[in-house]
Amino acid sequence: MKKIFDIIFILLSIGLFSQSKNLKNNELLNKKKPAKQVVNKTPENNLIVLNENIPLLIPKKKNDNFGYINQNGKFIITPEYHIAMFFGEDCNLLNSPNPKARKFGTAKFATVEKNNTSYRIDQNGRIVYQYKNADLGRCNTEFKKQLFHAYILNGLYGIIEDSKFNNPSDRSQFKIYPKYQYLHILEGDDLSNPMIVASYKDKFGIIDVNNNIIIPFEYADIKRNYSWKLGKMFEVTKDDINYYYIDSTNKSY
């Protein structure tokens, strides 16, 4: 079943997980009161929306197992899985030859692994489907070429825009002139403004293609995975042991 999970992880069709739900109270709306921050809740499973750009449920590790917390940090799904992915589409199931399996490929479910067996669970933590090789269809993922790439000059990393770069001796042709120990452009939906994992003075942070610092250089490592593309989050650590997620404002979860 490990092979099944690997296939799922690599070929996952990417979907935005912004699943915010606005609750409206007609009585309150009819009253004229000063505007204030609204925290929306879905009473049935205690999900809240504090940041509409990130998932309602976020994978969180505790005692060597993963569960899911809400945006307030409260565990909604008990930590019991060896692997837990963001809630989102699975194109292998969406294109399954088994019509009954296709519904479990929607963004209402997440892929988890326990005892070397892969499952889909719902937002209440119920196992709704166990993966079977025979149910996996083919993903038709569209390849999109990156507009920017890392460029190494004299042992340091910079950023170039492929369509505008042809002479490394011309400093003006660099989008970011090489100054970093390491750069890696993350997979994302906005090719014109990708997030970039950067290392500077032995610390990791996140920058954009204009060299703006998005996440300060305070981490021992930032994983080069699909967490930005799948959940608009970064997986970071300060001790090289305990990894956790942060959003683009550097708030930890």
C-alpha positions as CSV (number, residue, x, y, z in Angstrom):
1,M,0.0,0.0,0.0
2,K,3.0,2.3,0.4
3,K,3.3,2.4,-3.4
4,I,-0.3,3.4,-3.7
5,F,0.4,6.4,-1.3
6,D,3.5,7.4,-3.3
7,I,1.5,7.5,-6.5
8,I,-1.3,9.5,-4.8
9,F,1.2,12.0,-3.4
10,I,3.0,12.7,-6.7
11,L,0.0,12.8,-9.0
12,L,-2.5,14.6,-6.7
13,S,-4.5,17.0,-8.7
14,I,-4.2,20.3,-7.1
15,G,-7.2,22.1,-5.8
16,L,-7.4,25.1,-3.6
17,F,-8.5,24.2,-0.1
18,S,-10.0,27.6,0.8
19,Q,-13.3,26.2,2.2
20,S,-14.6,29.1,4.2
21,K,-18.2,29.1,5.2
22,N,-20.0,32.3,6.2
23,L,-22.6,32.1,8.8
24,K,-25.1,34.9,8.9
25,N,-27.3,35.9,11.8
26,N,-30.3,37.9,10.4
27,E,-31.1,39.3,13.7
28,L,-27.6,40.7,14.2
29,L,-27.4,42.0,10.6
30,N,-30.6,44.0,11.1
31,K,-29.0,45.9,14.0
32,K,-26.6,48.7,13.4
33,K,-23.5,47.9,15.3
34,P,-19.9,48.9,14.8
35,A,-18.0,46.5,12.5
36,K,-15.9,43.9,14.3
37,Q,-13.9,40.8,13.4
38,V,-16.1,37.8,12.7
39,V,-15.1,34.3,13.6
40,N,-17.2,31.9,11.5
41,K,-18.1,28.5,12.9
42,T,-19.6,25.3,11.5
43,P,-21.2,23.9,14.7
44,E,-21.3,20.3,13.5
45,N,-17.5,19.8,13.7
46,N,-16.2,22.9,15.3
47,L,-14.4,24.3,12.3
48,I,-13.6,28.0,12.3
49,V,-12.3,30.4,9.7
50,L,-9.6,32.8,10.9
51,N,-7.7,32.8,7.6
52,E,-9.6,32.2,4.4
53,N,-6.4,31.4,2.4
54,I,-5.6,28.2,4.3
55,P,-7.4,24.9,4.9
56,L,-10.0,24.5,7.6
57,L,-8.2,21.4,8.9
58,I,-4.5,21.3,9.1
59,P,-2.3,18.2,9.6
60,K,-0.6,18.3,13.0
61,K,1.9,15.8,14.6
62,K,1.6,14.7,18.2
63,N,3.4,11.8,19.9
64,D,4.7,10.5,16.5
65,N,1.2,10.4,14.9
66,F,-0.7,12.9,12.8
67,G,-4.2,14.2,13.3
68,Y,-5.9,17.5,12.2
69,I,-6.4,20.7,14.0
70,N,-8.7,23.6,13.2
71,Q,-7.4,27.1,12.7
72,N,-7.5,27.8,16.4
73,G,-5.1,24.9,17.0
74,K,-7.7,22.5,18.5
75,F,-7.5,18.9,17.5
76,I,-10.6,18.0,15.6
77,I,-9.4,14.6,14.3
78,T,-7.4,12.6,16.8
79,P,-3.7,11.9,16.0
80,E,-3.6,8.3,14.9
81,Y,-2.0,8.3,11.4
82,H,1.5,7.8,10.2
83,I,0.9,10.2,7.3
84,A,-1.8,12.8,6.9
85,M,-2.3,15.0,3.9
86,F,-4.3,18.2,3.4
87,F,-8.0,17.8,2.5
88,G,-8.2,18.0,-1.3
89,E,-8.9,16.3,-4.6
90,D,-7.3,13.0,-5.6
91,C,-7.3,12.8,-9.4
92,N,-6.6,9.0,-9.2
93,L,-10.0,8.5,-7.6
94,L,-11.8,11.2,-9.5
95,N,-10.8,9.3,-12.7
96,S,-11.4,5.8,-11.2
97,P,-12.7,3.0,-13.4
98,N,-14.9,2.2,-10.4
99,P,-17.8,4.7,-10.4
100,K,-18.4,4.1,-6.6
101,A,-14.9,5.2,-5.8
102,R,-15.0,8.5,-7.7
103,K,-16.9,10.4,-5.0
104,F,-14.1,9.9,-2.6
105,G,-11.7,11.8,-4.8
106,T,-13.4,15.1,-4.1
107,A,-11.9,17.8,-1.8
108,K,-14.3,16.8,1.0
109,F,-11.8,14.1,1.9
110,A,-8.1,13.7,2.9
111,T,-5.6,10.9,2.3
112,V,-4.1,9.3,5.4
113,E,-2.0,6.2,6.1
114,K,-2.2,3.9,9.1
115,N,-0.4,0.6,9.6
116,N,0.8,0.8,6.0
117,T,-2.7,1.1,4.6
118,S,-4.0,4.2,2.9
119,Y,-7.5,5.6,3.4
120,R,-9.7,8.6,2.7
121,I,-11.3,10.2,5.7
122,D,-14.0,12.9,6.0
123,Q,-13.9,16.1,8.0
124,N,-15.2,14.3,11.1
125,G,-12.3,11.8,10.9
126,R,-14.4,8.9,9.7
127,I,-12.7,6.4,7.3
128,V,-14.9,6.4,4.2
129,Y,-12.6,4.5,1.8
130,Q,-9.6,2.2,1.7
131,Y,-7.4,2.5,-1.3
132,K,-7.3,-0.4,-3.9
133,N,-4.9,-0.6,-6.9
134,A,-7.8,-1.5,-9.1
135,D,-9.6,1.7,-8.3
136,L,-6.8,4.1,-9.3
137,G,-7.4,6.0,-12.6
138,R,-5.0,8.1,-14.6
139,C,-4.4,11.7,-13.7
140,N,-4.4,14.2,-16.6
141,T,-2.4,16.9,-14.9
142,E,-1.4,19.8,-17.1
143,F,2.3,20.6,-17.1
144,K,3.0,24.3,-16.6
145,K,6.6,25.4,-17.1
146,Q,8.1,27.7,-14.5
147,L,8.8,31.3,-15.5
148,F,11.7,31.7,-13.1
149,H,14.6,29.4,-12.1
150,A,17.5,29.5,-9.6
151,Y,20.9,30.3,-11.0
152,I,24.2,29.6,-9.4
153,L,27.1,32.0,-9.8
154,N,30.3,31.7,-7.9
155,G,28.7,29.3,-5.5
156,L,25.8,31.6,-4.7
157,Y,22.1,31.3,-5.7
158,G,20.1,33.9,-7.5
159,I,16.9,34.0,-9.6
160,I,16.6,34.5,-13.4
161,E,13.5,34.9,-15.6
162,D,14.1,32.5,-18.4
163,S,12.6,34.7,-21.2
164,K,14.8,37.7,-20.3
165,F,18.2,36.1,-19.4
166,N,21.0,35.3,-21.7
167,N,24.2,36.9,-20.3
168,P,25.3,36.1,-16.7
169,S,27.9,38.9,-17.0
170,D,25.1,41.4,-17.2
171,R,24.0,42.0,-13.6
172,S,20.8,43.7,-14.7
173,Q,19.5,40.5,-16.3
174,F,19.2,38.8,-13.0
175,K,15.8,39.0,-11.2
176,I,17.7,38.4,-8.0
177,Y,21.5,38.7,-8.2
178,P,23.2,35.6,-6.6
179,K,23.6,36.2,-2.8
180,Y,21.9,33.2,-1.2
181,Q,23.4,29.9,0.0
182,Y,20.4,28.1,-1.5
183,L,17.2,28.8,-3.4
184,H,14.3,26.6,-4.4
185,I,11.1,27.7,-6.2
186,L,8.1,26.0,-4.7
187,E,5.3,24.5,-6.8
188,G,2.3,26.9,-6.8
189,D,-0.7,28.2,-8.8
190,D,0.7,31.6,-9.5
191,L,3.7,31.2,-11.9
192,S,4.3,34.9,-12.0
193,N,4.8,35.2,-8.3
194,P,6.1,32.0,-6.9
195,M,7.2,31.5,-3.3
196,I,10.9,30.7,-2.9
197,V,12.6,28.7,-0.1
198,A,15.9,30.6,0.6
199,S,18.9,30.0,2.9
200,Y,20.9,32.9,4.1
201,K,23.5,32.9,6.9
202,D,22.6,29.3,7.7
203,K,18.9,30.1,8.3
204,F,15.9,29.4,6.1
205,G,13.1,31.8,5.1
206,I,10.8,32.5,2.2
207,I,11.2,35.2,-0.4
208,D,9.4,36.2,-3.6
209,V,10.9,36.9,-7.0
210,N,11.3,40.6,-6.2
211,N,13.5,39.6,-3.2
212,N,10.8,40.6,-0.7
213,I,11.1,38.6,2.6
214,I,7.8,36.8,3.1
215,I,8.9,34.6,6.0
216,P,11.9,35.8,8.0
217,F,15.2,33.8,8.1
218,E,14.7,32.1,11.5
219,Y,14.2,28.4,10.6
220,A,16.6,25.5,10.6
221,D,14.8,24.1,7.6
222,I,11.7,24.6,5.4
223,K,10.5,21.5,3.4
224,R,10.5,21.6,-0.3
225,N,7.2,19.8,-0.8
226,Y,3.7,20.5,-2.0
227,S,2.4,22.3,1.2
228,W,2.3,25.7,-0.5
229,K,0.5,24.4,-3.6
230,L,-1.9,22.3,-1.6
231,G,-2.6,24.4,1.4
232,K,-0.9,27.8,1.0
233,M,1.3,26.9,4.0
234,F,4.9,26.1,4.7
235,E,6.3,23.2,6.7
236,V,9.1,24.4,8.9
237,T,11.3,23.5,11.9
238,K,13.6,25.3,14.3
239,D,15.3,22.3,15.7
240,D,15.6,20.0,12.6
241,I,13.3,17.5,14.5
242,N,9.9,18.9,15.0
243,Y,8.2,20.2,11.9
244,Y,5.0,22.2,11.8
245,Y,3.0,24.4,9.5
246,I,3.0,28.2,9.2
247,D,0.9,30.5,7.0
248,S,2.3,33.3,4.8
249,T,2.1,35.7,7.8
250,N,4.4,33.4,9.8
251,K,1.7,32.2,12.2
252,S,2.3,28.7,13.4
253,Y,-0.2,25.9,13.6
